Amino acid sequence: MPYAFRSIELRSQKAEPVALSIFPLRGPRNARAEDLDLSVGKSGDKVSVRLHTRGDAGGQKVLLGY
């Protein structure tokens, strides 16, 4: 049975860059992590991000993060 030793070529594959959307998340200034409910949905080409807060009195919303 013929045989041969061949060296293995190691190639690093670089992933192509992907454009991602940034979604601002707004809620009450004093919101705690356990009071937040984040849901993400997709319909066709559109993505929706919703942030629900428990105990929200409808006050002014501030930027909590992205």
PDB file of N, CA, C and O in Angstrom, chain B, residues numbered from 101:
ATOM      1  N   MET B 101       0.851  -1.151   0.000  1.00  0.00           N
ATOM      2  CA  MET B 101       0.000   0.000   0.000  1.00  0.00           C
ATOM      3  C   MET B 101       0.904   1.222   0.000  1.00  0.00           C
ATOM      4  O   MET B 101       1.682   1.404   0.936  1.00  0.00           O
ATOM      5  N   PRO B 102       0.824   2.050  -1.006  1.00  0.00           N
ATOM      6  CA  PRO B 102       1.630   3.270  -1.059  1.00  0.00           C
ATOM      7  C   PRO B 102       1.150   4.283  -0.010  1.00  0.00           C
ATOM      8  O   PRO B 102      -0.036   4.328   0.319  1.00  0.00           O
ATOM      9  N   TYR B 103       2.049   5.065   0.492  1.00  0.00           N
ATOM     10  CA  TYR B 103       1.679   6.103   1.447  1.00  0.00           C
ATOM     11  C   TYR B 103       2.654   7.260   1.289  1.00  0.00           C
ATOM     12  O   TYR B 103       3.727   7.128   0.701  1.00  0.00           O
ATOM     13  N   ALA B 104       2.236   8.416   1.844  1.00  0.00           N
ATOM     14  CA  ALA B 104       3.092   9.600   1.820  1.00  0.00           C
ATOM     15  C   ALA B 104       2.691  10.502   2.984  1.00  0.00           C
ATOM     16  O   ALA B 104       1.539  10.525   3.418  1.00  0.00           O
ATOM     17  N   PHE B 105       3.683  11.242   3.471  1.00  0.00           N
ATOM     18  CA  PHE B 105       3.391  12.233   4.499  1.00  0.00           C
ATOM     19  C   PHE B 105       3.237  13.582   3.809  1.00  0.00           C
ATOM     20  O   PHE B 105       4.126  14.037   3.089  1.00  0.00           O
ATOM     21  N   ARG B 106       2.100  14.202   4.042  1.00  0.00           N
ATOM     22  CA  ARG B 106       1.853  15.529   3.461  1.00  0.00           C
ATOM     23  C   ARG B 106       1.658  16.519   4.599  1.00  0.00           C
ATOM     24  O   ARG B 106       1.015  16.215   5.604  1.00  0.00           O
ATOM     25  N   SER B 107       2.217  17.698   4.426  1.00  0.00           N
ATOM     26  CA  SER B 107       2.017  18.708   5.460  1.00  0.00           C
ATOM     27  C   SER B 107       0.618  19.304   5.303  1.00  0.00           C
ATOM     28  O   SER B 107       0.098  19.434   4.195  1.00  0.00           O
ATOM     29  N   ILE B 108       0.043  19.651   6.410  1.00  0.00           N
ATOM     30  CA  ILE B 108      -1.296  20.240   6.411  1.00  0.00           C
ATOM     31  C   ILE B 108      -1.146  21.750   6.275  1.00  0.00           C
ATOM     32  O   ILE B 108      -0.376  22.379   7.001  1.00  0.00           O
ATOM     33  N   GLU B 109      -1.882  22.312   5.348  1.00  0.00           N
ATOM     34  CA  GLU B 109      -1.858  23.763   5.175  1.00  0.00           C
ATOM     35  C   GLU B 109      -2.854  24.382   6.143  1.00  0.00           C
ATOM     36  O   GLU B 109      -4.047  24.081   6.104  1.00  0.00           O
ATOM     37  N   LEU B 110      -2.359  25.234   6.996  1.00  0.00           N
ATOM     38  CA  LEU B 110      -3.233  25.933   7.923  1.00  0.00           C
ATOM     39  C   LEU B 110      -3.590  27.289   7.328  1.00  0.00           C
ATOM     40  O   LEU B 110      -2.724  28.130   7.088  1.00  0.00           O
ATOM     41  N   ARG B 111      -4.852  27.475   7.103  1.00  0.00           N
ATOM     42  CA  ARG B 111      -5.322  28.743   6.553  1.00  0.00           C
ATOM     43  C   ARG B 111      -6.258  29.389   7.569  1.00  0.00           C
ATOM     44  O   ARG B 111      -7.180  28.755   8.082  1.00  0.00           O
ATOM     45  N   SER B 112      -6.007  30.622   7.835  1.00  0.00           N
ATOM     46  CA  SER B 112      -6.940  31.326   8.713  1.00  0.00           C
ATOM     47  C   SER B 112      -7.982  32.008   7.830  1.00  0.00           C
ATOM     48  O   SER B 112      -7.653  32.751   6.904  1.00  0.00           O
ATOM     49  N   GLN B 113      -9.216  31.740   8.137  1.00  0.00           N
ATOM     50  CA  GLN B 113     -10.298  32.342   7.375  1.00  0.00           C
ATOM     51  C   GLN B 113     -10.797  33.553   8.133  1.00  0.00           C
ATOM     52  O   GLN B 113     -11.183  33.471   9.298  1.00  0.00           O
ATOM     53  N   LYS B 114     -10.778  34.668   7.446  1.00  0.00           N
ATOM     54  CA  LYS B 114     -11.230  35.904   8.063  1.00  0.00           C
ATOM     55  C   LYS B 114     -12.684  36.116   7.669  1.00  0.00           C
ATOM     56  O   LYS B 114     -13.032  36.113   6.488  1.00  0.00           O
ATOM     57  N   ALA B 115     -13.517  36.298   8.670  1.00  0.00           N
ATOM     58  CA  ALA B 115     -14.944  36.499   8.415  1.00  0.00           C
ATOM     59  C   ALA B 115     -15.170  37.870   7.779  1.00  0.00           C
ATOM     60  O   ALA B 115     -14.495  38.847   8.104  1.00  0.00           O
ATOM     61  N   GLU B 116     -16.122  37.913   6.880  1.00  0.00           N
ATOM     62  CA  GLU B 116     -16.483  39.175   6.239  1.00  0.00           C
ATOM     63  C   GLU B 116     -17.203  40.064   7.246  1.00  0.00           C
ATOM     64  O   GLU B 116     -17.989  39.565   8.051  1.00  0.00           O
ATOM     65  N   PRO B 117     -16.950  41.373   7.215  1.00  0.00           N
ATOM     66  CA  PRO B 117     -17.657  42.271   8.130  1.00  0.00           C
ATOM     67  C   PRO B 117     -19.158  42.282   7.856  1.00  0.00           C
ATOM     68  O   PRO B 117     -19.599  42.155   6.714  1.00  0.00           O
ATOM     69  N   VAL B 118     -19.921  42.433   8.912  1.00  0.00           N
ATOM     70  CA  VAL B 118     -21.380  42.470   8.813  1.00  0.00           C
ATOM     71  C   VAL B 118     -21.868  43.768   9.444  1.00  0.00           C
ATOM     72  O   VAL B 118     -21.463  44.118  10.552  1.00  0.00           O
ATOM     73  N   ALA B 119     -22.736  44.474   8.736  1.00  0.00           N
ATOM     74  CA  ALA B 119     -23.308  45.701   9.288  1.00  0.00           C
ATOM     75  C   ALA B 119     -24.418  45.336  10.271  1.00  0.00           C
ATOM     76  O   ALA B 119     -25.318  44.563   9.941  1.00  0.00           O
ATOM     77  N   LEU B 120     -24.349  45.893  11.473  1.00  0.00           N
ATOM     78  CA  LEU B 120     -25.347  45.623  12.496  1.00  0.00           C
ATOM     79  C   LEU B 120     -26.064  46.912  12.877  1.00  0.00           C
ATOM     80  O   LEU B 120     -25.465  47.987  12.898  1.00  0.00           O
ATOM     81  N   SER B 121     -27.341  46.792  13.173  1.00  0.00           N
ATOM     82  CA  SER B 121     -28.118  47.941  13.608  1.00  0.00           C
ATOM     83  C   SER B 121     -27.921  48.171  15.099  1.00  0.00           C
ATOM     84  O   SER B 121     -27.655  47.235  15.854  1.00  0.00           O
ATOM     85  N   ILE B 122     -28.053  49.418  15.510  1.00  0.00           N
ATOM     86  CA  ILE B 122     -27.967  49.770  16.919  1.00  0.00           C
ATOM     87  C   ILE B 122     -29.346  50.232  17.359  1.00  0.00           C
ATOM     88  O   ILE B 122     -29.951  51.092  16.718  1.00  0.00           O
ATOM     89  N   PHE B 123     -29.842  49.668  18.446  1.00  0.00           N
ATOM     90  CA  PHE B 123     -31.166  49.999  18.955  1.00  0.00           C
ATOM     91  C   PHE B 123     -31.018  50.672  20.316  1.00  0.00           C
ATOM     92  O   PHE B 123     -30.486  50.064  21.245  1.00  0.00           O
ATOM     93  N   PRO B 124     -31.481  51.924  20.453  1.00  0.00           N
ATOM     94  CA  PRO B 124     -31.444  52.556  21.773  1.00  0.00           C
ATOM     95  C   PRO B 124     -32.511  51.941  22.673  1.00  0.00           C
ATOM     96  O   PRO B 124     -33.638  51.712  22.235  1.00  0.00           O
ATOM     97  N   LEU B 125     -32.160  51.676  23.921  1.00  0.00           N
ATOM     98  CA  LEU B 125     -33.100  51.120  24.894  1.00  0.00           C
ATOM     99  C   LEU B 125     -33.399  52.202  25.924  1.00  0.00           C
ATOM    100  O   LEU B 125     -32.502  52.665  26.629  1.00  0.00           O
ATOM    101  N   ARG B 126     -34.661  52.597  26.005  1.00  0.00           N
ATOM    102  CA  ARG B 126     -35.071  53.672  26.903  1.00  0.00           C
ATOM    103  C   ARG B 126     -36.025  53.132  27.961  1.00  0.00           C
ATOM    104  O   ARG B 126     -36.831  52.243  27.691  1.00  0.00           O
ATOM    105  N   GLY B 127     -35.923  53.675  29.154  1.00  0.00           N
ATOM    106  CA  GLY B 127     -36.785  53.277  30.249  1.00  0.00           C
ATOM    107  C   GLY B 127     -36.640  54.245  31.404  1.00  0.00           C
ATOM    108  O   GLY B 127     -35.959  55.263  31.278  1.00  0.00           O
ATOM    109  N   PRO B 128     -37.269  53.944  32.526  1.00  0.00           N
ATOM    110  CA  PRO B 128     -37.171  54.824  33.691  1.00  0.00           C
ATOM    111  C   PRO B 128     -35.739  54.909  34.215  1.00  0.00           C
ATOM    112  O   PRO B 128     -34.999  53.926  34.176  1.00  0.00           O
ATOM    113  N   ARG B 129     -35.363  56.066  34.697  1.00  0.00           N
ATOM    114  CA  ARG B 129     -33.985  56.299  35.172  1.00  0.00           C
ATOM    115  C   ARG B 129     -33.593  55.315  36.274  1.00  0.00           C
ATOM    116  O   ARG B 129     -32.445  54.872  36.315  1.00  0.00           O
ATOM    117  N   ASN B 130     -34.502  54.971  37.150  1.00  0.00           N
ATOM    118  CA  ASN B 130     -34.177  54.102  38.287  1.00  0.00           C
ATOM    119  C   ASN B 130     -34.490  52.628  38.020  1.00  0.00           C
ATOM    120  O   ASN B 130     -34.645  51.855  38.966  1.00  0.00           O
ATOM    121  N   ALA B 131     -34.586  52.225  36.749  1.00  0.00           N
ATOM    122  CA  ALA B 131     -34.912  50.828  36.402  1.00  0.00           C
ATOM    123  C   ALA B 131     -33.797  49.885  36.847  1.00  0.00           C
ATOM    124  O   ALA B 131     -32.612  50.178  36.687  1.00  0.00           O
ATOM    125  N   ARG B 132     -34.201  48.750  37.406  1.00  0.00           N
ATOM    126  CA  ARG B 132     -33.247  47.702  37.777  1.00  0.00           C
ATOM    127  C   ARG B 132     -33.328  46.614  36.704  1.00  0.00           C
ATOM    128  O   ARG B 132     -34.336  46.505  36.007  1.00  0.00           O
ATOM    129  N   ALA B 133     -32.295  45.831  36.572  1.00  0.00           N
ATOM    130  CA  ALA B 133     -32.251  44.789  35.535  1.00  0.00           C
ATOM    131  C   ALA B 133     -33.423  43.828  35.665  1.00  0.00           C
ATOM    132  O   ALA B 133     -33.971  43.395  34.652  1.00  0.00           O
ATOM    133  N   GLU B 134     -33.824  43.481  36.891  1.00  0.00           N
ATOM    134  CA  GLU B 134     -34.923  42.525  37.065  1.00  0.00           C
ATOM    135  C   GLU B 134     -36.286  43.127  36.708  1.00  0.00           C
ATOM    136  O   GLU B 134     -37.274  42.400  36.603  1.00  0.00           O
ATOM    137  N   ASP B 135     -36.344  44.454  36.522  1.00  0.00           N
ATOM    138  CA  ASP B 135     -37.593  45.111  36.129  1.00  0.00           C
ATOM    139  C   ASP B 135     -37.742  45.219  34.615  1.00  0.00           C
ATOM    140  O   ASP B 135     -38.783  45.662  34.131  1.00  0.00           O
ATOM    141  N   LEU B 136     -36.729  44.828  33.868  1.00  0.00           N
ATOM    142  CA  LEU B 136     -36.731  44.994  32.412  1.00  0.00           C
ATOM    143  C   LEU B 136     -37.033  43.684  31.698  1.00  0.00           C
ATOM    144  O   LEU B 136     -36.561  42.619  32.095  1.00  0.00           O
ATOM    145  N   ASP B 137     -37.822  43.782  30.651  1.00  0.00           N
ATOM    146  CA  ASP B 137     -38.152  42.627  29.813  1.00  0.00           C
ATOM    147  C   ASP B 137     -37.891  43.024  28.371  1.00  0.00           C
ATOM    148  O   ASP B 137     -38.632  43.826  27.802  1.00  0.00           O
ATOM    149  N   LEU B 138     -36.848  42.471  27.780  1.00  0.00           N
ATOM    150  CA  LEU B 138     -36.445  42.801  26.417  1.00  0.00           C
ATOM    151  C   LEU B 138     -36.921  41.710  25.476  1.00  0.00           C
ATOM    152  O   LEU B 138     -36.685  40.527  25.721  1.00  0.00           O
ATOM    153  N   SER B 139     -37.595  42.105  24.393  1.00  0.00           N
ATOM    154  CA  SER B 139     -38.012  41.122  23.388  1.00  0.00           C
ATOM    155  C   SER B 139     -37.586  41.603  22.010  1.00  0.00           C
ATOM    156  O   SER B 139     -37.667  42.790  21.695  1.00  0.00           O
ATOM    157  N   VAL B 140     -37.136  40.664  21.205  1.00  0.00           N
ATOM    158  CA  VAL B 140     -36.685  40.955  19.851  1.00  0.00           C
ATOM    159  C   VAL B 140     -37.494  40.089  18.905  1.00  0.00           C
ATOM    160  O   VAL B 140     -37.637  38.887  19.128  1.00  0.00           O
ATOM    161  N   GLY B 141     -38.025  40.695  17.848  1.00  0.00           N
ATOM    162  CA  GLY B 141     -38.808  39.949  16.870  1.00  0.00           C
ATOM    163  C   GLY B 141     -38.382  40.289  15.458  1.00  0.00           C
ATOM    164  O   GLY B 141     -37.842  41.366  15.206  1.00  0.00           O
ATOM    165  N   LYS B 142     -38.623  39.380  14.547  1.00  0.00           N
ATOM    166  CA  LYS B 142     -38.263  39.604  13.155  1.00  0.00           C
ATOM    167  C   LYS B 142     -39.438  39.238  12.280  1.00  0.00           C
ATOM    168  O   LYS B 142     -40.058  38.189  12.452  1.00  0.00           O
ATOM    169  N   SER B 143     -39.736  40.115  11.338  1.00  0.00           N
ATOM    170  CA  SER B 143     -40.794  39.874  10.374  1.00  0.00           C
ATOM    171  C   SER B 143     -40.276  40.305   9.012  1.00  0.00           C
ATOM    172  O   SER B 143     -40.166  41.496   8.723  1.00  0.00           O
ATOM    173  N   GLY B 144     -39.963  39.328   8.186  1.00  0.00           N
ATOM    174  CA  GLY B 144     -39.370  39.652   6.880  1.00  0.00           C
ATOM    175  C   GLY B 144     -38.001  40.258   7.074  1.00  0.00           C
ATOM    176  O   GLY B 144     -37.134  39.657   7.709  1.00  0.00           O
ATOM    177  N   ASP B 145     -37.799  41.462   6.523  1.00  0.00           N
ATOM    178  CA  ASP B 145     -36.512  42.151   6.643  1.00  0.00           C
ATOM    179  C   ASP B 145     -36.464  43.090   7.841  1.00  0.00           C
ATOM    180  O   ASP B 145     -35.435  43.721   8.082  1.00  0.00           O
ATOM    181  N   LYS B 146     -37.550  43.196   8.595  1.00  0.00           N
ATOM    182  CA  LYS B 146     -37.610  44.149   9.705  1.00  0.00           C
ATOM    183  C   LYS B 146     -37.423  43.455  11.046  1.00  0.00           C
ATOM    184  O   LYS B 146     -37.949  42.368  11.284  1.00  0.00           O
ATOM    185  N   VAL B 147     -36.668  44.105  11.910  1.00  0.00           N
ATOM    186  CA  VAL B 147     -36.438  43.611  13.263  1.00  0.00           C
ATOM    187  C   VAL B 147     -37.009  44.639  14.232  1.00  0.00           C
ATOM    188  O   VAL B 147     -36.773  45.838  14.085  1.00  0.00           O
ATOM    189  N   SER B 148     -37.754  44.169  15.213  1.00  0.00           N
ATOM    190  CA  SER B 148     -38.288  45.081  16.226  1.00  0.00           C
ATOM    191  C   SER B 148     -37.704  44.708  17.580  1.00  0.00           C
ATOM    192  O   SER B 148     -37.549  43.531  17.905  1.00  0.00           O
ATOM    193  N   VAL B 149     -37.383  45.728  18.360  1.00  0.00           N
ATOM    194  CA  VAL B 149     -36.854  45.555  19.702  1.00  0.00           C
ATOM    195  C   VAL B 149     -37.792  46.295  20.642  1.00  0.00           C
ATOM    196  O   VAL B 149     -38.056  47.482  20.451  1.00  0.00           O
ATOM    197  N   ARG B 150     -38.293  45.604  21.651  1.00  0.00           N
ATOM    198  CA  ARG B 150     -39.201  46.214  22.624  1.00  0.00           C
ATOM    199  C   ARG B 150     -38.660  46.010  24.016  1.00  0.00           C
ATOM    200  O   ARG B 150     -38.201  44.927  24.378  1.00  0.00           O
ATOM    201  N   LEU B 151     -38.724  47.078  24.790  1.00  0.00           N
ATOM    202  CA  LEU B 151     -38.279  47.030  26.168  1.00  0.00           C
ATOM    203  C   LEU B 151     -39.469  47.393  27.038  1.00  0.00           C
ATOM    204  O   LEU B 151     -39.962  48.520  26.998  1.00  0.00           O
ATOM    205  N   HIS B 152     -39.927  46.426  27.826  1.00  0.00           N
ATOM    206  CA  HIS B 152     -41.041  46.644  28.750  1.00  0.00           C
ATOM    207  C   HIS B 152     -40.463  46.717  30.155  1.00  0.00           C
ATOM    208  O   HIS B 152     -39.558  45.964  30.512  1.00  0.00           O
ATOM    209  N   THR B 153     -41.002  47.636  30.942  1.00  0.00           N
ATOM    210  CA  THR B 153     -40.557  47.752  32.324  1.00  0.00           C
ATOM    211  C   THR B 153     -41.730  47.509  33.258  1.00  0.00           C
ATOM    212  O   THR B 153     -42.836  47.996  33.027  1.00  0.00           O
ATOM    213  N   ARG B 154     -41.476  46.754  34.307  1.00  0.00           N
ATOM    214  CA  ARG B 154     -42.505  46.513  35.316  1.00  0.00           C
ATOM    215  C   ARG B 154     -42.548  47.694  36.275  1.00  0.00           C
ATOM    216  O   ARG B 154     -41.514  48.251  36.643  1.00  0.00           O
ATOM    217  N   GLY B 155     -43.749  48.063  36.669  1.00  0.00           N
ATOM    218  CA  GLY B 155     -43.895  49.150  37.628  1.00  0.00           C
ATOM    219  C   GLY B 155     -43.609  50.514  37.034  1.00  0.00           C
ATOM    220  O   GLY B 155     -43.335  51.462  37.770  1.00  0.00           O
ATOM    221  N   ASP B 156     -43.667  50.633  35.706  1.00  0.00           N
ATOM    222  CA  ASP B 156     -43.400  51.910  35.052  1.00  0.00           C
ATOM    223  C   ASP B 156     -44.600  52.832  35.245  1.00  0.00           C
ATOM    224  O   ASP B 156     -45.718  52.501  34.850  1.00  0.00           O
ATOM    225  N   ALA B 157     -44.363  53.972  35.846  1.00  0.00           N
ATOM    226  CA  ALA B 157     -45.451  54.921  36.104  1.00  0.00           C
ATOM    227  C   ALA B 157     -45.663  55.859  34.929  1.00  0.00           C
ATOM    228  O   ALA B 157     -46.431  56.815  35.045  1.00  0.00           O
ATOM    229  N   GLY B 158     -45.013  55.618  33.813  1.00  0.00           N
ATOM    230  CA  GLY B 158     -45.193  56.468  32.637  1.00  0.00           C
ATOM    231  C   GLY B 158     -44.399  57.759  32.708  1.00  0.00           C
ATOM    232  O   GLY B 158     -44.710  58.709  31.988  1.00  0.00           O
ATOM    233  N   GLY B 159     -43.384  57.819  33.553  1.00  0.00           N
ATOM    234  CA  GLY B 159     -42.557  59.018  33.679  1.00  0.00           C
ATOM    235  C   GLY B 159     -41.632  59.179  32.490  1.00  0.00           C
ATOM    236  O   GLY B 159     -41.721  58.440  31.509  1.00  0.00           O
ATOM    237  N   GLN B 160     -40.752  60.145  32.591  1.00  0.00           N
ATOM    238  CA  GLN B 160     -39.807  60.423  31.506  1.00  0.00           C
ATOM    239  C   GLN B 160     -38.842  59.253  31.348  1.00  0.00           C
ATOM    240  O   GLN B 160     -38.330  58.716  32.330  1.00  0.00           O
ATOM    241  N   LYS B 161     -38.608  58.873  30.107  1.00  0.00           N
ATOM    242  CA  LYS B 161     -37.723  57.747  29.820  1.00  0.00           C
ATOM    243  C   LYS B 161     -36.344  58.292  29.454  1.00  0.00           C
ATOM    244  O   LYS B 161     -36.220  59.305  28.766  1.00  0.00           O
ATOM    245  N   VAL B 162     -35.324  57.605  29.925  1.00  0.00           N
ATOM    246  CA  VAL B 162     -33.934  57.986  29.647  1.00  0.00           C
ATOM    247  C   VAL B 162     -33.260  56.848  28.899  1.00  0.00           C
ATOM    248  O   VAL B 162     -33.752  55.719  28.889  1.00  0.00           O
ATOM    249  N   LEU B 163     -32.135  57.151  28.275  1.00  0.00           N
ATOM    250  CA  LEU B 163     -31.369  56.142  27.556  1.00  0.00           C
ATOM    251  C   LEU B 163     -30.683  55.225  28.570  1.00  0.00           C
ATOM    252  O   LEU B 163     -29.872  55.673  29.380  1.00  0.00           O
ATOM    253  N   LEU B 164     -31.024  53.927  28.511  1.00  0.00           N
ATOM    254  CA  LEU B 164     -30.441  52.938  29.424  1.00  0.00           C
ATOM    255  C   LEU B 164     -29.251  52.220  28.800  1.00  0.00           C
ATOM    256  O   LEU B 164     -28.379  51.726  29.515  1.00  0.00           O
ATOM    257  N   GLY B 165     -29.211  52.160  27.489  1.00  0.00           N
ATOM    258  CA  GLY B 165     -28.120  51.471  26.806  1.00  0.00           C
ATOM    259  C   GLY B 165     -28.505  51.184  25.367  1.00  0.00           C
ATOM    260  O   GLY B 165     -29.537  51.642  24.877  1.00  0.00           O
ATOM    261  N   TYR B 166     -27.657  50.418  24.704  1.00  0.00           N
ATOM    262  CA  TYR B 166     -27.900  50.034  23.307  1.00  0.00           C
ATOM    263  C   TYR B 166     -27.906  48.537  23.187  1.00  0.00           C
ATOM    264  O   TYR B 166     -28.094  48.007  22.092  1.00  0.00           O
TER     265      TYR B 166
END
